[in-house]
């Protein structure tokens, strides 16, 4: 993945915007991949900093306010306020990128 024309591909939880501090502090939500989710901007910045190009974040599911209510319940948080604040911000996504380079294995492999 780090050599020229290397490819990066993962499926992850991504957040669009900021995560409220109450969620970031909750250990159960860290284990559930929510509190520690990178924002779409952070993903792009970190991959670009590592030398990747053609960065794409393809949402596969957008978590609604109703999903947030269900996920946040019984966590000792103000569920109603937080669910409205994070509803539709969290997504499951495929994140893809590649390493450009002159030593590509075939024409068009790095595009």
Secondary structure, 3 states (H helix, E strand, C coil): CCCCCCEEEEEEEEECCCCCHHHHCCHHHHHCCCCCCEEHHHHHHHHHHCCEEEEEEEEEEECCHHHHHHHHCCCCCCHHHHHHHHCCCEEEEEEEEEECCCCCCCCCCCC
